[in-house]
Amino acid sequence: MFPWRAAILSLTVLIAALASVSDGAAHALVMNSIPAANADVAPGTIRIVLTFNSRIDKKRSRVAVYSSDAQEAAVTGVADQSENILRGDVVLTRSGPYQIRWQVLSRDGHITRGIIPFAVRDAKAAQ
């Protein structure tokens, strides 16, 4: 292989790697969640707090909670001045596994979504 071909190949690989890093950095990802992934929480009103790694468009973002039988529980949005945090409250009285399903639009136009599993303890065990 000619030296200039090796140089072009190396440069092409480097550019592709940098492009994938910069593209991935544009997506809003959850850095911290309350409840945490796989956490056990007491039944009642549960505060949901999702902290993202970048600013998000809150008007075009969504947080939902689903039970294991795919029933959606109503999440009431809670105002927050932070540009990277979504908050909400949900009332869960039935024990079992649940999922927080989130979808956000980052300010640069990328949509990301994810699932955070958690469980509500049996009310008798919570006492």
Summary of the structure (lengths in Angstrom):
residues: 127
radius of gyration: 20.3
end to end distance: 73.0
largest distance: 74.5
contacts: 330
relative contact order: 0.23
helix: 21%
strand: 50%
